[in-house]
Amino acid sequence: MIIPIRCWSCGKPIGHLWEEFKEKTDKGENRKDVLDSLGLQRYCCRQMFLGHVDLMDTASQFKKF
Protein backbone atom coordinates (compact mmCIF):
# COMPACT_ATOMS: atom_id res chain seq x y z
CA MET A 1 0.00 0.00 0.00
CA ILE A 2 2.74 2.44 0.94
CA ILE A 3 6.17 2.35 -0.66
CA PRO A 4 8.66 0.78 1.79
CA ILE A 5 11.30 2.99 3.36
CA ARG A 6 14.08 0.62 2.27
CA CYS A 7 14.45 -1.81 -0.61
CA TRP A 8 13.61 -5.31 0.59
CA SER A 9 16.57 -6.89 -1.22
CA CYS A 10 19.52 -4.55 -0.82
CA GLY A 11 18.40 -2.22 1.98
CA LYS A 12 18.94 1.04 0.10
CA PRO A 13 16.69 3.88 1.35
CA ILE A 14 14.10 4.54 -1.37
CA GLY A 15 10.98 5.80 0.42
CA HIS A 16 11.89 9.47 0.08
CA LEU A 17 12.05 9.16 -3.73
CA TRP A 18 8.45 8.02 -4.26
CA GLU A 19 6.80 11.47 -4.36
CA GLU A 20 9.25 12.79 -6.95
CA PHE A 21 8.83 9.62 -9.04
CA LYS A 22 5.04 9.92 -8.89
CA GLU A 23 5.07 13.62 -9.84
CA LYS A 24 7.36 13.14 -12.81
CA THR A 25 5.55 10.09 -14.19
CA ASP A 26 2.18 11.82 -13.81
CA LYS A 27 3.54 14.64 -15.97
CA GLY A 28 4.25 12.09 -18.69
CA GLU A 29 7.98 11.51 -18.38
CA ASN A 30 9.39 8.13 -19.29
CA ARG A 31 9.63 5.90 -16.21
CA LYS A 32 13.08 4.61 -17.18
CA ASP A 33 14.46 8.14 -17.43
CA VAL A 34 12.90 9.11 -14.10
CA LEU A 35 14.41 6.10 -12.34
CA ASP A 36 17.81 6.91 -13.85
CA SER A 37 17.58 10.55 -12.70
CA LEU A 38 16.67 9.44 -9.16
CA GLY A 39 19.79 7.28 -9.03
CA LEU A 40 18.04 3.91 -8.84
CA GLN A 41 20.47 1.63 -10.66
CA ARG A 42 19.82 -1.76 -9.07
CA TYR A 43 17.03 -3.83 -10.54
CA CYS A 44 15.69 -4.68 -7.07
CA CYS A 45 15.12 -1.00 -6.26
CA ARG A 46 13.65 -0.30 -9.67
CA GLN A 47 11.16 -3.14 -9.33
CA MET A 48 9.96 -1.68 -6.03
CA PHE A 49 8.84 1.43 -7.92
CA LEU A 50 7.59 -0.23 -11.07
CA GLY A 51 5.66 -2.96 -9.27
CA HIS A 52 4.14 -0.73 -6.60
CA VAL A 53 0.36 -0.29 -6.67
CA ASP A 54 -0.76 2.78 -4.75
CA LEU A 55 -3.80 1.66 -2.75
CA MET A 56 -3.68 4.32 -0.06
CA ASP A 57 -6.71 6.21 -1.43
CA THR A 58 -8.75 3.01 -1.63
CA ALA A 59 -7.79 1.82 1.84
CA SER A 60 -8.43 5.19 3.46
CA GLN A 61 -12.12 5.03 2.47
CA PHE A 62 -12.79 2.19 4.90
CA LYS A 63 -13.70 2.73 8.50
CA LYS A 64 -11.16 1.92 11.20
CA PHE A 65 -12.23 -0.04 14.24
C-alpha positions in Angstrom: 0.0 0.0 0.0 2.7 2.4 0.9 6.2 2.3 -0.7 8.7 0.8 1.8 11.3 3.0 3.4 14.1 0.6 2.3 14.5 -1.8 -0.6 13.6 -5.3 0.6 16.6 -6.9 -1.2 19.5 -4.5 -0.8 18.4 -2.2 2.0 18.9 1.0 0.1 16.7 3.9 1.4 14.1 4.5 -1.4 11.0 5.8 0.4 11.9 9.5 0.1 12.1 9.2 -3.7 8.4 8.0 -4.3 6.8 11.5 -4.4 9.2 12.8 -7.0 8.8 9.6 -9.0 5.0 9.9 -8.9 5.1 13.6 -9.8 7.4 13.1 -12.8 5.5 10.1 -14.2 2.2 11.8 -13.8 3.5 14.6 -16.0 4.2 12.1 -18.7 8.0 11.5 -18.4 9.4 8.1 -19.3 9.6 5.9 -16.2 13.1 4.6 -17.2 14.5 8.1 -17.4 12.9 9.1 -14.1 14.4 6.1 -12.3 17.8 6.9 -13.9 17.6 10.5 -12.7 16.7 9.4 -9.2 19.8 7.3 -9.0 18.0 3.9 -8.8 20.5 1.6 -10.7 19.8 -1.8 -9.1 17.0 -3.8 -10.5 15.7 -4.7 -7.1 15.1 -1.0 -6.3 13.6 -0.3 -9.7 11.2 -3.1 -9.3 10.0 -1.7 -6.0 8.8 1.4 -7.9 7.6 -0.2 -11.1 5.7 -3.0 -9.3 4.1 -0.7 -6.6 0.4 -0.3 -6.7 -0.8 2.8 -4.8 -3.8 1.7 -2.8 -3.7 4.3 -0.1 -6.7 6.2 -1.4 -8.8 3.0 -1.6 -7.8 1.8 1.8 -8.4 5.2 3.5 -12.1 5.0 2.5 -12.8 2.2 4.9 -13.7 2.7 8.5 -11.2 1.9 11.2 -12.2 0.0 14.2 
